[in-house]
Amino acid sequence: MLGGITVVQVYIVCGYTDLRRSIDGLAAIVKQNYGMNPYDRSLFPFCVRRRDRIKGLLWDEDGFLLLYKRLNDGSFQWPRSKSEMKLLSREQFVWLMQGLSIEQPKAIRKRTPGDLM
């Protein structure tokens, strides 16, 4: 949930994006480059080359929300591969917003009952 809005999934747009693009320009990237529906209540974060700013695109029932986060110190650990969109878990999204890598090698792995070590 984000400010009272239910976010179904978070897909980060890997690589770097010119954040001077408008809502329509970012929605076009989601649809044309990745074949995804920007209206499906998923959050689509984009990042600039300096990795200190993120714009997030999110559809709310009657229009788009454009979210913006700028770090005063430090940078986001953003995946660099240009042609990929990646689905994030809630934990990975929190890590990303905290400036951590989305691939935490020491994170506790979830296991189902009956799994053997």
Biopython code that builds the backbone (N, CA, C, O; Angstrom):
import numpy as np
from Bio.PDB.StructureBuilder import StructureBuilder

atoms = [
    (1, "MET", "N", (0.839, -1.171, 0.000)),
    (1, "MET", "CA", (0.000, 0.000, 0.000)),
    (1, "MET", "C", (0.889, 1.240, 0.000)),
    (1, "MET", "O", (1.902, 1.290, 0.697)),
    (2, "LEU", "N", (0.505, 2.219, -0.773)),
    (2, "LEU", "CA", (1.289, 3.439, -0.904)),
    (2, "LEU", "C", (0.351, 4.618, -0.737)),
    (2, "LEU", "O", (-0.395, 4.963, -1.654)),
    (3, "GLY", "N", (0.389, 5.238, 0.439)),
    (3, "GLY", "CA", (-0.478, 6.385, 0.683)),
    (3, "GLY", "C", (-1.952, 6.073, 0.507)),
    (3, "GLY", "O", (-2.692, 6.902, -0.022)),
    (4, "GLY", "N", (-2.399, 4.905, 0.934)),
    (4, "GLY", "CA", (-3.794, 4.525, 0.807)),
    (4, "GLY", "C", (-4.151, 3.888, -0.523)),
    (4, "GLY", "O", (-5.300, 3.497, -0.728)),
    (5, "ILE", "N", (-3.191, 3.776, -1.432)),
    (5, "ILE", "CA", (-3.429, 3.178, -2.745)),
    (5, "ILE", "C", (-2.799, 1.797, -2.756)),
    (5, "ILE", "O", (-1.633, 1.637, -2.394)),
    (6, "THR", "N", (-3.562, 0.808, -3.167)),
    (6, "THR", "CA", (-3.039, -0.547, -3.237)),
    (6, "THR", "C", (-2.183, -0.702, -4.487)),
    (6, "THR", "O", (-2.656, -0.513, -5.608)),
    (7, "VAL", "N", (-0.911, -1.049, -4.274)),
    (7, "VAL", "CA", (0.010, -1.310, -5.379)),
    (7, "VAL", "C", (0.079, -2.826, -5.539)),
    (7, "VAL", "O", (0.452, -3.539, -4.607)),
    (8, "VAL", "N", (-0.281, -3.308, -6.716)),
    (8, "VAL", "CA", (-0.308, -4.745, -6.950)),
    (8, "VAL", "C", (1.110, -5.295, -7.013)),
    (8, "VAL", "O", (1.445, -6.245, -6.305)),
    (9, "GLN", "N", (1.947, -4.693, -7.868)),
    (9, "GLN", "CA", (3.333, -5.147, -8.018)),
    (9, "GLN", "C", (4.226, -3.949, -8.313)),
    (9, "GLN", "O", (3.758, -2.876, -8.696)),
    (10, "VAL", "N", (5.538, -4.165, -8.122)),
    (10, "VAL", "CA", (6.525, -3.139, -8.457)),
    (10, "VAL", "C", (7.464, -3.719, -9.507)),
    (10, "VAL", "O", (8.110, -4.741, -9.276)),
    (11, "TYR", "N", (7.533, -3.063, -10.658)),
    (11, "TYR", "CA", (8.430, -3.443, -11.745)),
    (11, "TYR", "C", (9.417, -2.299, -11.947)),
    (11, "TYR", "O", (9.013, -1.209, -12.352)),
    (12, "ILE", "N", (10.703, -2.524, -11.674)),
    (12, "ILE", "CA", (11.650, -1.446, -11.943)),
    (12, "ILE", "C", (12.113, -1.536, -13.390)),
    (12, "ILE", "O", (12.320, -2.617, -13.941)),
    (13, "VAL", "N", (12.264, -0.366, -13.976)),
    (13, "VAL", "CA", (12.749, -0.263, -15.342)),
    (13, "VAL", "C", (14.258, -0.119, -15.239)),
    (13, "VAL", "O", (14.766, 0.959, -14.929)),
    (14, "CYS", "N", (14.972, -1.206, -15.500)),
    (14, "CYS", "CA", (16.421, -1.233, -15.348)),
    (14, "CYS", "C", (17.083, -0.296, -16.358)),
    (14, "CYS", "O", (16.471, 0.112, -17.345)),
    (15, "GLY", "N", (18.318, 0.026, -16.096)),
    (15, "GLY", "CA", (19.014, 0.982, -16.949)),
    (15, "GLY", "C", (18.623, 2.384, -16.530)),
    (15, "GLY", "O", (18.055, 2.584, -15.457)),
    (16, "TYR", "N", (18.923, 3.338, -17.362)),
    (16, "TYR", "CA", (18.709, 4.730, -17.005)),
    (16, "TYR", "C", (17.727, 5.379, -17.956)),
    (16, "TYR", "O", (17.700, 5.066, -19.146)),
    (17, "THR", "N", (16.915, 6.288, -17.423)),
    (17, "THR", "CA", (15.867, 6.948, -18.182)),
    (17, "THR", "C", (16.005, 8.452, -18.030)),
    (17, "THR", "O", (16.347, 8.947, -16.956)),
    (18, "ASP", "N", (15.739, 9.170, -19.099)),
    (18, "ASP", "CA", (15.699, 10.627, -19.050)),
    (18, "ASP", "C", (14.423, 11.022, -18.315)),
    (18, "ASP", "O", (13.327, 10.856, -18.850)),
    (19, "LEU", "N", (14.552, 11.541, -17.101)),
    (19, "LEU", "CA", (13.385, 11.843, -16.279)),
    (19, "LEU", "C", (12.712, 13.156, -16.643)),
    (19, "LEU", "O", (11.794, 13.596, -15.951)),
    (20, "ARG", "N", (13.160, 13.782, -17.721)),
    (20, "ARG", "CA", (12.435, 14.955, -18.217)),
    (20, "ARG", "C", (11.159, 14.522, -18.930)),
    (20, "ARG", "O", (10.321, 15.354, -19.281)),
    (21, "ARG", "N", (11.020, 13.240, -19.138)),
    (21, "ARG", "CA", (9.812, 12.719, -19.793)),
    (21, "ARG", "C", (8.590, 12.962, -18.905)),
    (21, "ARG", "O", (8.672, 12.969, -17.677)),
    (22, "SER", "N", (7.465, 13.159, -19.575)),
    (22, "SER", "CA", (6.201, 13.376, -18.875)),
    (22, "SER", "C", (5.577, 12.039, -18.481)),
    (22, "SER", "O", (6.133, 10.972, -18.738)),
    (23, "ILE", "N", (4.422, 12.127, -17.859)),
    (23, "ILE", "CA", (3.669, 10.916, -17.521)),
    (23, "ILE", "C", (3.398, 10.103, -18.783)),
    (23, "ILE", "O", (3.586, 8.886, -18.795)),
    (24, "ASP", "N", (2.957, 10.778, -19.844)),
    (24, "ASP", "CA", (2.658, 10.072, -21.086)),
    (24, "ASP", "C", (3.906, 9.406, -21.668)),
    (24, "ASP", "O", (3.826, 8.297, -22.195)),
    (25, "GLY", "N", (5.046, 10.068, -21.577)),
    (25, "GLY", "CA", (6.295, 9.499, -22.084)),
    (25, "GLY", "C", (6.725, 8.269, -21.303)),
    (25, "GLY", "O", (7.180, 7.289, -21.892)),
    (26, "LEU", "N", (6.588, 8.309, -19.981)),
    (26, "LEU", "CA", (6.946, 7.151, -19.158)),
    (26, "LEU", "C", (5.963, 5.998, -19.393)),
    (26, "LEU", "O", (6.373, 4.840, -19.463)),
    (27, "ALA", "N", (4.671, 6.311, -19.515)),
    (27, "ALA", "CA", (3.675, 5.274, -19.798)),
    (27, "ALA", "C", (3.953, 4.623, -21.154)),
    (27, "ALA", "O", (3.759, 3.419, -21.320)),
    (28, "ALA", "N", (4.404, 5.419, -22.116)),
    (28, "ALA", "CA", (4.734, 4.877, -23.441)),
    (28, "ALA", "C", (5.919, 3.919, -23.359)),
    (28, "ALA", "O", (5.932, 2.904, -24.055)),
    (29, "ILE", "N", (6.905, 4.217, -22.530)),
    (29, "ILE", "CA", (8.042, 3.304, -22.347)),
    (29, "ILE", "C", (7.549, 1.967, -21.809)),
    (29, "ILE", "O", (7.935, 0.909, -22.305)),
    (30, "VAL", "N", (6.699, 2.021, -20.795)),
    (30, "VAL", "CA", (6.174, 0.793, -20.187)),
    (30, "VAL", "C", (5.441, -0.042, -21.230)),
    (30, "VAL", "O", (5.630, -1.256, -21.307)),
    (31, "LYS", "N", (4.606, 0.612, -22.032)),
    (31, "LYS", "CA", (3.785, -0.105, -23.000)),
    (31, "LYS", "C", (4.570, -0.542, -24.232)),
    (31, "LYS", "O", (4.503, -1.706, -24.626)),
    (32, "GLN", "N", (5.313, 0.376, -24.841)),
    (32, "GLN", "CA", (5.978, 0.078, -26.111)),
    (32, "GLN", "C", (7.255, -0.737, -25.944)),
    (32, "GLN", "O", (7.489, -1.675, -26.707)),
    (33, "ASN", "N", (8.075, -0.399, -24.972)),
    (33, "ASN", "CA", (9.357, -1.093, -24.815)),
    (33, "ASN", "C", (9.226, -2.438, -24.116)),
    (33, "ASN", "O", (10.010, -3.351, -24.374)),
    (34, "TYR", "N", (8.233, -2.568, -23.225)),
    (34, "TYR", "CA", (8.144, -3.788, -22.420)),
    (34, "TYR", "C", (6.832, -4.539, -22.588)),
    (34, "TYR", "O", (6.662, -5.613, -22.011)),
    (35, "GLY", "N", (5.899, -3.996, -23.368)),
    (35, "GLY", "CA", (4.633, -4.678, -23.626)),
    (35, "GLY", "C", (3.765, -4.851, -22.399)),
    (35, "GLY", "O", (2.956, -5.777, -22.334)),
    (36, "MET", "N", (3.924, -3.970, -21.426)),
    (36, "MET", "CA", (3.132, -4.074, -20.199)),
    (36, "MET", "C", (2.072, -2.984, -20.179)),
    (36, "MET", "O", (2.176, -1.985, -20.890)),
    (37, "ASN", "N", (1.066, -3.188, -19.366)),
    (37, "ASN", "CA", (-0.035, -2.251, -19.254)),
    (37, "ASN", "C", (0.236, -1.258, -18.119)),
    (37, "ASN", "O", (0.250, -1.662, -16.956)),
    (38, "PRO", "N", (0.449, 0.018, -18.418)),
    (38, "PRO", "CA", (0.721, 0.986, -17.355)),
    (38, "PRO", "C", (-0.496, 1.270, -16.476)),
    (38, "PRO", "O", (-0.369, 1.955, -15.461)),
    (39, "TYR", "N", (-1.671, 0.760, -16.844)),
    (39, "TYR", "CA", (-2.901, 0.996, -16.094)),
    (39, "TYR", "C", (-3.234, -0.125, -15.112)),
    (39, "TYR", "O", (-4.340, -0.138, -14.573)),
    (40, "ASP", "N", (-2.334, -1.051, -14.862)),
    (40, "ASP", "CA", (-2.693, -2.220, -14.042)),
    (40, "ASP", "C", (-2.387, -2.071, -12.551)),
    (40, "ASP", "O", (-2.268, -3.078, -11.852)),
    (41, "ARG", "N", (-2.258, -0.860, -12.054)),
    (41, "ARG", "CA", (-2.024, -0.572, -10.626)),
    (41, "ARG", "C", (-0.681, -1.088, -10.138)),
    (41, "ARG", "O", (-0.517, -1.378, -8.953)),
    (42, "SER", "N", (0.267, -1.203, -11.037)),
    (42, "SER", "CA", (1.635, -1.535, -10.661)),
    (42, "SER", "C", (2.445, -0.246, -10.614)),
    (42, "SER", "O", (2.152, 0.713, -11.327)),
    (43, "LEU", "N", (3.454, -0.237, -9.776)),
    (43, "LEU", "CA", (4.368, 0.901, -9.684)),
    (43, "LEU", "C", (5.548, 0.631, -10.607)),
    (43, "LEU", "O", (6.150, -0.442, -10.561)),
    (44, "PHE", "N", (5.878, 1.614, -11.447)),
    (44, "PHE", "CA", (6.988, 1.506, -12.386)),
    (44, "PHE", "C", (8.011, 2.593, -12.063)),
    (44, "PHE", "O", (7.860, 3.718, -12.538)),
    (45, "PRO", "N", (9.048, 2.299, -11.271)),
    (45, "PRO", "CA", (10.077, 3.297, -10.991)),
    (45, "PRO", "C", (11.123, 3.354, -12.110)),
    (45, "PRO", "O", (11.499, 2.330, -12.681)),
    (46, "PHE", "N", (11.580, 4.566, -12.405)),
    (46, "PHE", "CA", (12.618, 4.859, -13.402)),
    (46, "PHE", "C", (13.724, 5.626, -12.680)),
    (46, "PHE", "O", (13.460, 6.317, -11.696)),
    (47, "CYS", "N", (14.960, 5.507, -13.163)),
    (47, "CYS", "CA", (16.091, 6.164, -12.508)),
    (47, "CYS", "C", (16.961, 6.894, -13.537)),
    (47, "CYS", "O", (17.049, 6.484, -14.695)),
    (48, "VAL", "N", (17.603, 7.985, -13.092)),
    (48, "VAL", "CA", (18.539, 8.729, -13.950)),
    (48, "VAL", "C", (19.936, 8.118, -13.849)),
    (48, "VAL", "O", (20.212, 7.310, -12.962)),
    (49, "ARG", "N", (20.798, 8.513, -14.760)),
    (49, "ARG", "CA", (22.160, 7.974, -14.813)),
    (49, "ARG", "C", (22.945, 8.214, -13.515)),
    (49, "ARG", "O", (23.711, 7.348, -13.093)),
    (50, "ARG", "N", (22.762, 9.368, -12.885)),
    (50, "ARG", "CA", (23.498, 9.662, -11.638)),
    (50, "ARG", "C", (22.985, 8.848, -10.460)),
    (50, "ARG", "O", (23.616, 8.812, -9.404)),
    (51, "ARG", "N", (21.854, 8.203, -10.635)),
    (51, "ARG", "CA", (21.235, 7.320, -9.643)),
    (51, "ARG", "C", (20.863, 8.026, -8.340)),
    (51, "ARG", "O", (20.791, 7.383, -7.293)),
    (52, "ASP", "N", (20.629, 9.324, -8.388)),
    (52, "ASP", "CA", (20.211, 10.040, -7.186)),
    (52, "ASP", "C", (18.747, 10.457, -7.223)),
    (52, "ASP", "O", (18.243, 11.050, -6.269)),
    (53, "ARG", "N", (18.061, 10.146, -8.330)),
    (53, "ARG", "CA", (16.653, 10.513, -8.493)),
    (53, "ARG", "C", (15.868, 9.354, -9.103)),
    (53, "ARG", "O", (16.354, 8.630, -9.973)),
    (54, "ILE", "N", (14.647, 9.207, -8.619)),
    (54, "ILE", "CA", (13.737, 8.197, -9.145)),
    (54, "ILE", "C", (12.389, 8.867, -9.408)),
    (54, "ILE", "O", (11.915, 9.676, -8.611)),
    (55, "LYS", "N", (11.790, 8.519, -10.531)),
    (55, "LYS", "CA", (10.399, 8.862, -10.801)),
    (55, "LYS", "C", (9.627, 7.560, -10.845)),
    (55, "LYS", "O", (10.062, 6.589, -11.464)),
    (56, "GLY", "N", (8.489, 7.543, -10.190)),
    (56, "GLY", "CA", (7.637, 6.363, -10.204)),
    (56, "GLY", "C", (6.299, 6.679, -10.836)),
    (56, "GLY", "O", (5.691, 7.711, -10.550)),
    (57, "LEU", "N", (5.849, 5.794, -11.686)),
    (57, "LEU", "CA", (4.566, 5.956, -12.367)),
    (57, "LEU", "C", (3.592, 4.933, -11.799)),
    (57, "LEU", "O", (3.888, 3.739, -11.746)),
    (58, "LEU", "N", (2.425, 5.416, -11.374)),
    (58, "LEU", "CA", (1.428, 4.539, -10.750)),
    (58, "LEU", "C", (0.033, 4.988, -11.176)),
    (58, "LEU", "O", (-0.312, 6.162, -11.045)),
    (59, "TRP", "N", (-0.768, 4.055, -11.684)),
    (59, "TRP", "CA", (-2.145, 4.359, -12.051)),
    (59, "TRP", "C", (-3.024, 4.254, -10.824)),
    (59, "TRP", "O", (-3.013, 3.241, -10.125)),
    (60, "ASP", "N", (-3.796, 5.318, -10.561)),
    (60, "ASP", "CA", (-4.830, 5.318, -9.533)),
    (60, "ASP", "C", (-6.150, 5.411, -10.285)),
    (60, "ASP", "O", (-6.175, 5.980, -11.377)),
    (61, "GLU", "N", (-7.193, 4.904, -9.781)),
    (61, "GLU", "CA", (-8.454, 4.694, -10.486)),
    (61, "GLU", "C", (-8.868, 5.785, -11.477)),
    (61, "GLU", "O", (-9.552, 5.484, -12.456)),
    (62, "ASP", "N", (-8.480, 7.025, -11.254)),
    (62, "ASP", "CA", (-8.940, 8.092, -12.142)),
    (62, "ASP", "C", (-7.806, 8.876, -12.801)),
    (62, "ASP", "O", (-8.051, 9.895, -13.447)),
    (63, "GLY", "N", (-6.572, 8.409, -12.644)),
    (63, "GLY", "CA", (-5.448, 9.098, -13.279)),
    (63, "GLY", "C", (-4.126, 8.571, -12.767)),
    (63, "GLY", "O", (-4.081, 7.743, -11.858)),
    (64, "PHE", "N", (-3.048, 9.062, -13.362)),
    (64, "PHE", "CA", (-1.707, 8.631, -12.961)),
    (64, "PHE", "C", (-1.183, 9.466, -11.805)),
    (64, "PHE", "O", (-1.464, 10.660, -11.705)),
    (65, "LEU", "N", (-0.429, 8.832, -10.949)),
    (65, "LEU", "CA", (0.364, 9.516, -9.932)),
    (65, "LEU", "C", (1.809, 9.487, -10.408)),
    (65, "LEU", "O", (2.283, 8.464, -10.900)),
    (66, "LEU", "N", (2.492, 10.581, -10.266)),
    (66, "LEU", "CA", (3.910, 10.657, -10.595)),
    (66, "LEU", "C", (4.654, 10.887, -9.295)),
    (66, "LEU", "O", (4.537, 11.951, -8.687)),
    (67, "LEU", "N", (5.415, 9.896, -8.868)),
    (67, "LEU", "CA", (6.156, 9.965, -7.612)),
    (67, "LEU", "C", (7.597, 10.336, -7.916)),
    (67, "LEU", "O", (8.147, 9.918, -8.935)),
    (68, "TYR", "N", (8.201, 11.108, -7.050)),
    (68, "TYR", "CA", (9.558, 11.569, -7.285)),
    (68, "TYR", "C", (10.333, 11.495, -5.982)),
    (68, "TYR", "O", (9.864, 11.967, -4.946)),
    (69, "LYS", "N", (11.512, 10.908, -6.032)),
    (69, "LYS", "CA", (12.375, 10.857, -4.850)),
    (69, "LYS", "C", (13.774, 11.257, -5.267)),
    (69, "LYS", "O", (14.319, 10.729, -6.236)),
    (70, "ARG", "N", (14.361, 12.202, -4.522)),
    (70, "ARG", "CA", (15.725, 12.643, -4.767)),
    (70, "ARG", "C", (16.522, 12.480, -3.485)),
    (70, "ARG", "O", (16.105, 12.940, -2.422)),
    (71, "LEU", "N", (17.660, 11.828, -3.588)),
    (71, "LEU", "CA", (18.539, 11.662, -2.443)),
    (71, "LEU", "C", (19.452, 12.881, -2.328)),
    (71, "LEU", "O", (19.998, 13.352, -3.327)),
    (72, "ASN", "N", (19.612, 13.378, -1.131)),
    (72, "ASN", "CA", (20.540, 14.488, -0.911)),
    (72, "ASN", "C", (21.974, 14.012, -0.828)),
    (72, "ASN", "O", (22.904, 14.753, -1.150)),
    (73, "ASP", "N", (22.154, 12.768, -0.395)),
    (73, "ASP", "CA", (23.493, 12.215, -0.248)),
    (73, "ASP", "C", (23.422, 10.727, -0.591)),
    (73, "ASP", "O", (22.585, 10.005, -0.050)),
    (74, "GLY", "N", (24.285, 10.274, -1.474)),
    (74, "GLY", "CA", (24.300, 8.863, -1.841)),
    (74, "GLY", "C", (23.595, 8.612, -3.153)),
    (74, "GLY", "O", (23.210, 9.541, -3.863)),
    (75, "SER", "N", (23.431, 7.324, -3.464)),
    (75, "SER", "CA", (22.797, 6.952, -4.725)),
    (75, "SER", "C", (22.058, 5.628, -4.552)),
    (75, "SER", "O", (22.339, 4.846, -3.644)),
    (76, "PHE", "N", (21.110, 5.408, -5.448)),
    (76, "PHE", "CA", (20.373, 4.151, -5.457)),
    (76, "PHE", "C", (21.226, 3.080, -6.118)),
    (76, "PHE", "O", (21.987, 3.376, -7.040)),
    (77, "GLN", "N", (21.110, 1.849, -5.661)),
    (77, "GLN", "CA", (21.800, 0.710, -6.257)),
    (77, "GLN", "C", (20.894, 0.184, -7.368)),
    (77, "GLN", "O", (20.126, -0.757, -7.170)),
    (78, "TRP", "N", (20.998, 0.807, -8.531)),
    (78, "TRP", "CA", (20.061, 0.537, -9.633)),
    (78, "TRP", "C", (20.648, -0.451, -10.622)),
    (78, "TRP", "O", (21.793, -0.283, -11.041)),
    (79, "PRO", "N", (19.899, -1.482, -11.012)),
    (79, "PRO", "CA", (20.383, -2.436, -12.031)),
    (79, "PRO", "C", (20.640, -1.712, -13.348)),
    (79, "PRO", "O", (19.838, -0.874, -13.758)),
    (80, "ARG", "N", (21.735, -2.022, -14.008)),
    (80, "ARG", "CA", (22.177, -1.275, -15.184)),
    (80, "ARG", "C", (21.705, -1.831, -16.513)),
    (80, "ARG", "O", (21.714, -1.106, -17.507)),
    (81, "SER", "N", (21.290, -3.093, -16.572)),
    (81, "SER", "CA", (20.939, -3.662, -17.871)),
    (81, "SER", "C", (19.778, -2.864, -18.483)),
    (81, "SER", "O", (18.725, -2.706, -17.865)),
    (82, "LYS", "N", (19.990, -2.373, -19.690)),
    (82, "LYS", "CA", (19.085, -1.396, -20.289)),
    (82, "LYS", "C", (17.766, -1.973, -20.786)),
    (82, "LYS", "O", (16.766, -1.257, -20.819)),
    (83, "SER", "N", (17.734, -3.214, -21.163)),
    (83, "SER", "CA", (16.551, -3.744, -21.832)),
    (83, "SER", "C", (15.710, -4.641, -20.931)),
    (83, "SER", "O", (15.033, -5.544, -21.424)),
    (84, "GLU", "N", (15.739, -4.413, -19.638)),
    (84, "GLU", "CA", (15.066, -5.329, -18.728)),
    (84, "GLU", "C", (14.101, -4.578, -17.806)),
    (84, "GLU", "O", (14.363, -3.452, -17.383)),
    (85, "MET", "N", (13.000, -5.225, -17.515)),
    (85, "MET", "CA", (12.086, -4.759, -16.489)),
    (85, "MET", "C", (12.038, -5.890, -15.471)),
    (85, "MET", "O", (11.884, -7.054, -15.840)),
    (86, "LYS", "N", (12.168, -5.558, -14.217)),
    (86, "LYS", "CA", (12.310, -6.581, -13.188)),
    (86, "LYS", "C", (11.214, -6.446, -12.137)),
    (86, "LYS", "O", (10.969, -5.354, -11.624)),
    (87, "LEU", "N", (10.557, -7.561, -11.819)),
    (87, "LEU", "CA", (9.551, -7.605, -10.766)),
    (87, "LEU", "C", (10.251, -7.667, -9.415)),
    (87, "LEU", "O", (11.139, -8.495, -9.212)),
    (88, "LEU", "N", (9.854, -6.795, -8.492)),
    (88, "LEU", "CA", (10.461, -6.767, -7.169)),
    (88, "LEU", "C", (9.488, -7.281, -6.116)),
    (88, "LEU", "O", (8.277, -7.080, -6.213)),
    (89, "SER", "N", (10.042, -7.944, -5.115)),
    (89, "SER", "CA", (9.247, -8.294, -3.941)),
    (89, "SER", "C", (9.151, -7.039, -3.066)),
    (89, "SER", "O", (9.848, -6.053, -3.306)),
    (90, "ARG", "N", (8.292, -7.087, -2.063)),
    (90, "ARG", "CA", (8.185, -5.938, -1.145)),
    (90, "ARG", "C", (9.521, -5.659, -0.457)),
    (90, "ARG", "O", (9.912, -4.503, -0.292)),
    (91, "GLU", "N", (10.218, -6.726, -0.056)),
    (91, "GLU", "CA", (11.505, -6.561, 0.613)),
    (91, "GLU", "C", (12.519, -5.891, -0.307)),
    (91, "GLU", "O", (13.248, -4.993, 0.112)),
    (92, "GLN", "N", (12.561, -6.328, -1.553)),
    (92, "GLN", "CA", (13.497, -5.747, -2.504)),
    (92, "GLN", "C", (13.200, -4.270, -2.737)),
    (92, "GLN", "O", (14.124, -3.468, -2.869)),
    (93, "PHE", "N", (11.923, -3.903, -2.788)),
    (93, "PHE", "CA", (11.563, -2.497, -2.967)),
    (93, "PHE", "C", (12.020, -1.663, -1.772)),
    (93, "PHE", "O", (12.540, -0.561, -1.946)),
    (94, "VAL", "N", (11.830, -2.183, -0.568)),
    (94, "VAL", "CA", (12.295, -1.476, 0.633)),
    (94, "VAL", "C", (13.811, -1.318, 0.591)),
    (94, "VAL", "O", (14.325, -0.239, 0.885)),
    (95, "TRP", "N", (14.534, -2.380, 0.230)),
    (95, "TRP", "CA", (15.989, -2.305, 0.133)),
    (95, "TRP", "C", (16.408, -1.231, -0.859)),
    (95, "TRP", "O", (17.306, -0.435, -0.585)),
    (96, "LEU", "N", (15.745, -1.217, -2.023)),
    (96, "LEU", "CA", (16.069, -0.238, -3.054)),
    (96, "LEU", "C", (15.880, 1.180, -2.535)),
    (96, "LEU", "O", (16.741, 2.034, -2.747)),
    (97, "MET", "N", (14.766, 1.442, -1.857)),
    (97, "MET", "CA", (14.480, 2.783, -1.339)),
    (97, "MET", "C", (15.429, 3.179, -0.211)),
    (97, "MET", "O", (15.591, 4.365, 0.075)),
    (98, "GLN", "N", (16.060, 2.189, 0.432)),
    (98, "GLN", "CA", (17.032, 2.462, 1.483)),
    (98, "GLN", "C", (18.449, 2.595, 0.943)),
    (98, "GLN", "O", (19.394, 2.791, 1.708)),
    (99, "GLY", "N", (18.596, 2.489, -0.378)),
    (99, "GLY", "CA", (19.914, 2.623, -0.986)),
    (99, "GLY", "C", (20.694, 1.321, -1.035)),
    (99, "GLY", "O", (21.891, 1.327, -1.323)),
    (100, "LEU", "N", (20.037, 0.212, -0.759)),
    (100, "LEU", "CA", (20.704, -1.089, -0.773)),
    (100, "LEU", "C", (20.481, -1.776, -2.117)),
    (100, "LEU", "O", (19.607, -1.386, -2.891)),
    (101, "SER", "N", (21.274, -2.791, -2.375)),
    (101, "SER", "CA", (21.105, -3.595, -3.582)),
    (101, "SER", "C", (19.846, -4.450, -3.446)),
    (101, "SER", "O", (19.508, -4.903, -2.353)),
    (102, "ILE", "N", (19.156, -4.666, -4.569)),
    (102, "ILE", "CA", (17.964, -5.528, -4.515)),
    (102, "ILE", "C", (18.337, -7.002, -4.408)),
    (102, "ILE", "O", (17.481, -7.841, -4.126)),
    (103, "GLU", "N", (19.592, -7.316, -4.628)),
    (103, "GLU", "CA", (20.093, -8.686, -4.497)),
    (103, "GLU", "C", (20.925, -8.767, -3.221)),
    (103, "GLU", "O", (22.131, -8.521, -3.248)),
    (104, "GLN", "N", (20.291, -9.106, -2.114)),
    (104, "GLN", "CA", (20.972, -9.195, -0.829)),
    (104, "GLN", "C", (21.498, -10.616, -0.624)),
    (104, "GLN", "O", (20.710, -11.533, -0.391)),
    (105, "PRO", "N", (22.809, -10.812, -0.707)),
    (105, "PRO", "CA", (23.348, -12.165, -0.589)),
    (105, "PRO", "C", (23.163, -12.782, 0.793)),
    (105, "PRO", "O", (23.166, -14.006, 0.924)),
    (106, "LYS", "N", (23.004, -11.959, 1.823)),
    (106, "LYS", "CA", (22.882, -12.498, 3.175)),
    (106, "LYS", "C", (21.453, -12.448, 3.694)),
    (106, "LYS", "O", (21.223, -12.688, 4.880)),
    (107, "ALA", "N", (20.501, -12.146, 2.845)),
    (107, "ALA", "CA", (19.110, -12.101, 3.276)),
    (107, "ALA", "C", (18.644, -13.510, 3.649)),
    (107, "ALA", "O", (19.099, -14.497, 3.071)),
    (108, "ILE", "N", (17.762, -13.588, 4.590)),
    (108, "ILE", "CA", (17.233, -14.875, 5.021)),
    (108, "ILE", "C", (16.336, -15.425, 3.925)),
    (108, "ILE", "O", (15.438, -14.735, 3.441)),
    (109, "ARG", "N", (16.578, -16.645, 3.545)),
    (109, "ARG", "CA", (15.777, -17.275, 2.502)),
    (109, "ARG", "C", (14.504, -17.844, 3.106)),
    (109, "ARG", "O", (14.525, -18.464, 4.169)),
    (110, "LYS", "N", (13.410, -17.623, 2.416)),
    (110, "LYS", "CA", (12.139, -18.156, 2.883)),
    (110, "LYS", "C", (12.071, -19.623, 2.467)),
    (110, "LYS", "O", (12.428, -19.990, 1.347)),
    (111, "ARG", "N", (11.604, -20.447, 3.400)),
    (111, "ARG", "CA", (11.483, -21.875, 3.142)),
    (111, "ARG", "C", (10.057, -22.301, 3.475)),
    (111, "ARG", "O", (9.390, -21.698, 4.316)),
    (112, "THR", "N", (9.617, -23.332, 2.810)),
    (112, "THR", "CA", (8.310, -23.875, 3.121)),
    (112, "THR", "C", (8.493, -25.035, 4.084)),
    (112, "THR", "O", (9.551, -25.665, 4.095)),
    (113, "PRO", "N", (7.481, -25.329, 4.894)),
    (113, "PRO", "CA", (7.608, -26.457, 5.813)),
    (113, "PRO", "C", (7.954, -27.741, 5.066)),
    (113, "PRO", "O", (7.385, -28.036, 4.015)),
    (114, "GLY", "N", (8.861, -28.472, 5.606)),
    (114, "GLY", "CA", (9.267, -29.733, 4.984)),
    (114, "GLY", "C", (10.523, -29.632, 4.138)),
    (114, "GLY", "O", (11.090, -30.657, 3.760)),
    (115, "ASP", "N", (10.980, -28.393, 3.826)),
    (115, "ASP", "CA", (12.228, -28.227, 3.067)),
    (115, "ASP", "C", (13.398, -28.668, 3.918)),
    (115, "ASP", "O", (13.476, -28.367, 5.109)),
    (116, "LEU", "N", (14.302, -29.386, 3.285)),
    (116, "LEU", "CA", (15.505, -29.809, 3.983)),
    (116, "LEU", "C", (16.614, -28.827, 3.694)),
    (116, "LEU", "O", (16.612, -28.180, 2.647)),
    (117, "MET", "N", (17.544, -28.707, 4.585)),
    (117, "MET", "CA", (18.681, -27.812, 4.399)),
    (117, "MET", "C", (19.512, -28.293, 3.311)),
    (117, "MET", "O", (20.528, -27.677, 2.991)),
]
sb = StructureBuilder()
sb.init_structure("model")
sb.init_model(0)
sb.init_chain("A")
sb.init_seg("    ")
for serial, (resi, resn, name, xyz) in enumerate(atoms, 1):
    if name == "N":
        sb.init_residue(resn, " ", resi, " ")
    sb.init_atom(name, np.array(xyz, "f"), 0.0, 1.0, " ", f" {name:<3s}", serial, name[0])
structure = sb.get_structure()
